[in-house]
Amino acid sequence: MPPRRRSSLASALLLVACGALLAAAPHPAHGAGTPDPGALGPYAVGHELFTVADPTRQETRLGVTGPRQLVVDVWYPVDPPQSAGAFAPYSFQVLGLGFVSQVAREGAPPIPNVARPLVVFSHGNGGIAVQSTNLCETLASHGFVVAAPNHTGNTAGDAFFTRMDPFSVSAYNRPRDVSVVIDRMIARSRTPGDRLYRIVNPYQIGVTGHSFGGFTSLAVAGGYETFAPDPRVRAIMPIAPAADLLPDAQLAAIRVPVMVLGGTLDTTTPLEPNSRLAFEIPSSRRVYRADVIGADHSHFASVCKLADVLFAYNAPVSFVRAVVPGYLETCGPGVLPIEIAERIQNLYAVSFFRRHLTQDTRYEAFLTEAWAQIMEPDVEFQRRSPSFPFSSLPASARLSAAR
């Protein structure tokens, strides 16, 4: 990999070129220049909850048999003058714990009659839909509609009450959950009188997710066992993905743009082999990888917010460490501040999806090695070209070359 910092004249010229590209075209809602993709965008944010049922999957839960049910959080752009009402409450699903957003307003009216790109977010193993609210709110503030299902049988509440589904069942359900949410979001956008009427563009759909959710985003695009790739998905961003759970054939079947994000200190889904596999194997001609230096697995979720809620109830550190995996590695002293990891996550998510769902070429500058080398000292960035040497090698040869 090229060095992260260069003192050459070439680097200086690259910096000038990046700045010129960023300022080249005015943003329709923000005047000259491009809104900072690492920060909140020009729109206010609304939030709502809804439940969707999938009659094609019958389940028995708590002694009751019926269609699989998913509770879905949705964030969407709001005209700032219309942003009013209470801030959105976010539940951790356990013991009534949660926190209140400082950004999203519950039930605020979306900007009407503007079809916007949809991004589906998939939470981690035993996680919750609101585990990465900073990311979801930031995407909405930059003009995306974001839908995050709670994967029933694999949530924090399921883990707390010891009713988690077996891994194989959750792996089967997760990509199907995403497709069902896409179905429902498109249907709502076509239903007069619905709050989301005419605000989803069915031809601009992306998927992102953390950990097991990163696996889910890969599976939605490449298939998994009997699940066929969802052709409506146009770009994916797996975050700290459990990519090694997917066979090579499914990874190779991914033909849409891919943005892989991970942390160098992740021991749960380490970069080797997970980020490497998600970067090397897909058949897509546009694949990117950003490794955040000093970030661990939980730097891309809201674990510090959960810890703060527990501390507000005078919970001892020993209890917080027991119930918040990765607390010390993510929120403790001397580690990479989670705010840095969240900003980097937002920067690449907004830039990637703006570039590959809306075809906004102004965001291309953020998706380059030059930008990371000069502007992001905490990021090691790679961008795969069509001639990337590993792309046509069998798995055994790839592993040998990697060593």
C-alpha positions, -999 to +999 in steps of 0.1 A: +000+000+000+013+035-008+024+055+023-003+076+040+016+109+037+037+122+009+057+153+009+061+154-029+049+180-053+026+154-067+007+152-034+003+189-033-011+189-068-035+161-058-047+182-029-054+212-052-072+189-076-094+175-048-103+209-036-111+221-071-133+191-077-152+196-045-159+232-053-167+227-089-205+226-088-230+243-065-252+221-043-289+229-049-298+230-012-265+243+002-251+270-021-216+268-035-196+237-028-204+202-016-218+197+019-193+180+042-201+143+040-186+137+074-211+160+092-248+166+092-261+178+059-285+205+048-317+188+057-335+183+091-344+147+099-376+130+107-381+095+122-409+070+126-414+033+135-436+008+116-441-030+115-440-051+084-452-087+081-439-113+056-466-139+050-441-161+030-423-169+063-444-184+091-429-184+126-438-195+161-428-169+187-439-169+223-463-197+214-480-178+186-477-188+150-480-163+122-462-143+095-427-131+104-429-096+119-402-069+117-402-035+135-385-010+113-370+024+121-371+050+093-352+083+090-360+108+062-351+144+051-373+172+064-373+209+053-357+227+082-386+251+087-409+221+091-387+205+118-408+206+149-421+183+176-405+160+201-371+145+194-372+108+185-369+083+214-346+053+206-351+021+226-324-005+235-352-031+239-339-040+274-352-029+308-368+002+293-334+017+285-327+040+256-319+076+247-334+105+229-321+118+196-306+153+194-313+154+157-344+135+145-379+147+152-406+120+157-432+122+129-420+154+113-434+158+078-409+147+050-402+170+021-431+160-002-430+146-038-392+142-041-382+107-048-350+100-029-324+072-027-332+045-001-305+029+021-314-001+043-293-005+074-288-040+089-277-042+126-251-066+141-256-099+158-278-094+188-280-057+180-308-032+173-319-010+145-308+021+164-273+009+171-258+033+146-281+063+148-253+087+140-248+071+106-286+068+099-293+104+109-264+118+089-275+099+058-310+113+061-296+148+066-279+144+032-311+135+014-314+097+019-343+078+032-330+052+056-348+021+068-334-002+096-352-034+105-349-051+138-340-086+127-365-106+148-348-135+166-314-118+164-319-086+184-306-073+218-340-081+233-339-116+220-304-120+234-314-106+268-344-128+271-325-159+257-347-164+227-321-159+200-326-179+168-298-203+158-272-187+136-283-206+105-318-194+109-307-158+113-284-160+083-313-174+063-337-146+074-315-115+073-312-109+035-349-118+031-357-092+058-339-065+038-358-074+006-391-073+025-383-039+039-375-027+003-408-041-009-427-023+019-408+010+015-415+011-022-452+002-016-456+030+010-440+055-014-467+045-039-496+048-015-515+082-014-520+094+022-490+075+035-464+097+053-437+083+029-458+089-002-436+097-032-403+100-013-385+067-023-368+062-057-371+025-065-341+027-088-317+041-062-314+015-034-284+007-013-277-015+017-253-011+045-248-029+078-224-037+107-208-070+115-236-096+109-253-067+091-222-064+069-226-101+060-263-092+053-254-064+029-230-088+010-256-116+009-283-093-004-261-083-034-244-117-040-269-142-027-267-167+001-277-204-001-312-203-016-315-165-015-310-150-049-294-115-052-319-087-050-316-069-084-330-037-070-299-031-048-274-009-067-246-004-041-236-019-008-214-007+022-204-036+045-190-023+078-167-046+098-184-074+078-184-111+087-175-117+050-158-151+057-193-165+064-201-162+027-188-187+001-165-173-026-192-179-053-216-156-035-190-129-030-179-132-067-215-128-077-215-092-064-215-068-094-226-036-078-203-010-063-189-020-029-174+002-001-158-019+027-151-002+061-133-018+090-110-012+119-074-022+123-079-034+159-111-054+152-107-089+167-144-099+162-144-096+124-107-088+117-096-072+085-079-104+076-097-122+061-130-103+062-123-069+047-098-084+023-123-110+010-151-083+006-126-061-012-109-087-035-135-112-046-166-092-059-169-089-096-178-053-094-155-028-112-159-003-084-147-016-050-133+006-022-118-002+012-111+021+041-094+007+072-097+030+102-064+030+122-070+023+159-107+014+155-120-018+169-153-037+161-176-015+182-163+019+170-190+017+143-219+013+167-234+034+195-219+014+224-207+045+242-243+059+242-255+027+258-228+029+284-237+065+291-273+054+297-262+028+322-238+052+340-268+076+343-284+049+365-252+046+386-242+013+371-207+003+381-180+000+355-178-038+360-215-041+351-211-019+320-182-039+308-203-071+313-233-059+293-216-036+267-192-057+246-161-038+236-168-009+260-132-004+272-118-010+237-142+016+222-150+041+250-122+037+275-092+060+280-064+061+255-083+047+226-093+063+193-122+086+201-155+071+188-164+105+173-135+102+149-146+067+137-182+079+134-172+109+113-151+087+090-180+062+087-203+091+078-179+106+053-175+073+033-212+063+036-225+097+023-198+100-004-202+064-016-240+063-018-242+099-033-217+088-059-232+054-068-269+058-061-274+094-073-244+096-097-232+128-081-196+129-093-187+157-069-183+130-043-157+111-063-129+131-047-136+116-013-133+081-027-096+083-036-063+073-021-051+109-026-079+123-003-072+098+024-034+103+022-037+140+026-069+146+046-075+115+066-045+104+087-065+078+105-075+059+073-057+035+050-076+036+017-076+013-013-095+016-045-097-015-067-092-011-105-106-035-131-071-050-134-067-057-097-044-087-097-065-109-073-098-106-091-094-135-115-075-159-092-090-189-075-093-189-037-062-210-031-040-187-052-055-156-036-046-169-002-011-178-013-005-143-028-019-126+003+007-144+024 
